[in-house]
């Protein structure tokens, strides 16, 4: 019999999967990308920017007859994204902020970028595109993040059972459990793929900045940083995750 948490997660995942998602890759001119995204969004289209400068540098955005909102409280466009949202010049974290808003029916990212080879810690928008199977509307198709290994999938699923729904790793006890689990895997020869872990956290409905936090924990451990944790998970369960096939 599934737990209440499992039923809630399944319901949330189904709802999130019903949300439309697309992107225009950065090689297409920005104005052409916005045009494609608005056409895809239809009558429910709106535009969400990170700051007023996005509109200042592209004044034609204000002539489109589309509602513009902004995440910054200092902006005259400040407001919550609604409808089918064209995310203009938003980075991955900003897109995930829009993703977490319950009033959003769809998301189109313009421009979107893939992995950044010269910046090992940079994944562009690829984890979001991979987790939610976003459609490419223009530019080059962005390469998806390879599937995480079975131990990483089992670990994220196991941690999801322990985490508070929609809270991610805000609680230090949950963060401690994540650090303990990933440190155990790494010490037992399981490679940590930060992007793959983030994709799995998104697929498992982790809230707040949980997916980004899990990714950063993996990056830090891969760099050899000694992250502090208290024992939260039984060794036999950690071993079960590490041996998953």
N, C-alpha and C positions, 0 to 999 in steps of 0.2 A: 504494500500500500504506500503510495508516494506521500512524503511529508507535506505539510502545509507550505513550507518554503518551496519545495519542488513544484507544487501546483502554481504558486504565485510566480515563480520564475518562468514556468512554461507559458503562463498567460502573458507575462511581460514580453517574453521572447517572441511569441506569436504576434503581439501588437506591434513590436518594433519591426518585425519582418514585413508587416503590412505597410509600413512607412516607405514611401518611394525615395530612392537615393541615386544620385548621378554625379558626374563630375566632368569638367572640361580641363584637359591637361594643359600645362603652361606654355606649350609651343604655339598654341593658337592665340591670336591677338585678343587682348582682354575684352574689347568691345564686341568682337564677334562671339566670344565665349558667353558673355552675358546675354546676347541675343538668343543664342541656342538654348541657354538655360531657362530663360523666360518663356520661350516657346514650349519647352518641355514642361515647365511648371503650370502653364495655363492660367485660367482666371484667378486662381488662388495665390498667384505669385506675389512675393515680397522680397526685399533685399535687406540683408543684414551685414553691417560693416563693423570693423573693430574700433574705428575712430573716425572723427569728422574729416580728417585729411584724405581718406579714401574718396570721399565725395568732392572735396576741394580740388584734388588732383584730377578728378574725372567728373567735371561739372555736368556733363551730359547725363549722368545717372539721375539727376534731379528732374530731367525733362522727359523721363520715360513714363511718367504717370503711375508709378508703382510705389507703394509704401516703403519707406526706408527706415530701418531701426538700427540702433547701435548699442553695443554692450557697455560703453563708457557712460557713466552718469554725468560726466562733464560735457557730453555732446548734446547739441540741440536735437539730435535724432534719437536720444536715449529712449529705449523701449524694448519690450520682449519680442522675440521673433515669433511670427504667427503664419499659419498657412503653409504653402510650399515655399521654402526659404532658399533664395540664392545667396550663398555665403561668399561675399566678395573679399578676396585677399585675407582670408582667415587661415591661421595655422592649424595644425592638428588639434591642439588643446582647445582652441576657440571653436572649432567645428564640433568637438565632443561636448562643449557647453551647450551648443544648439541642440545636439542630439539628446541631451538630458531633459530638454524642455518638453513637457507634456502637451503643449499647445501647437506643436509642429507636426504637419502632415507629410512633409517631404523635404529633402535637402539636396541642393545641387551646389557643389564646390567649384568656384571659379577664381583663380586658376588652381589646379591641383598639381602636386608634385610627388614623384615617387621617392625611392630611397636616395639618400645623398651620399654617394661613394666617398667624397672627401671629408665627410663628417660622420664617423662611425656611429655616433649616438643619434644621428638624425634619420628618421624613417619617413619623412614627408607625410603624405596622407595615406600611404599604403596600408597601414593596419586598419584604418576605418573602411577603406575600399574593400579590403579582403574580408573583414568580419561581416559586412553587410551586403557584399556582392553588388557594389555600386556600379551603375551602367556608365560606360564612356560615351559622352556626347560629342566629343571633338578633341583634336590633338592626338598625341600618341597614347595608346593604351598603356596604363601603368601596370607594371608587373606585380602580381599578387605575392603576398608573403607565403613562403612554403608552409605546409601543414606542420604544426608542432609535433614533437615526438610523443609517443604514447605516455611516457612518464610525466611529461609536462602537462599533457591534457588531463591525466588522472589527478595531478596535484592541484590544478586550477579548479577542477570539478570538486575535489575534496575540500579545498579551502572555501569554495562557494557554499557548501553545506554549513560551514562554521561562521561565515560572515553575516552581518546584518543586512537584510535586503535594502538596496539603494544607498547603502552607506559606504561601500568600498572599504578602504583601509584607514578611515578616519580614526577609529578606535585603536589605541596603541597596542591593545591585546591582539587585534586582528593583524596589524602590521607585524607584530612579533611572530605570529604564527606563520606569516608569509616568509619572513626572513629565515626562520628556522627551517621551513620546508625547502626553500631554494638552496640554502647553505648545505643542507643534508644531501640534496640531489647532486650538487656540484662536487661535494666531497666524495661521493660514491660514483663518480665518473659520468654523470649525466650532463651533457652540454646544456647551458642555459641560453636560449634564444630570446632576447628581450622582446623583439617584435612578435614572435610567435606566442609568447606568453600574454602579451597585450591583446592580441587577436582573440585568444581563448577567454580572457577576462571579459572582453566586450560581448562575446557570444554567450557567456554565462550570466549576463545581466548585471555585472558589477557596477555599482553606482558611484556617484561623486567622482573623485579623481583616482579611484581604485585601479583601473587599467594602466594609467600613466605611472602611478606609484609602483605597481608591480614591475613594470618595465624598467623603471629606474633602479629598483632593488637588484634586478638581474644585472644591469650594467655595472653597478657598484661592486657586486660580488665578482663579476668577471674581471674587474680591475684589481682585485685582490684586497678590497677594503674589508675591514673587520666590522661588520654591522652587529650591533648588540641585540640580543633577544633573550626572552625567558622561555623556558620549555612550555609549549602550549599543546603539542601533539605527541601522542604515544609513538615510541620508536617503531613498533610493529606496523603502525599505519603509514609512517614515512617509508618504511621498507616496501610496503605494498604498492605505494605510488611509484617508487623508484624502479620496481620490478614489473611495472605494467607493460603489457604487450598489445 
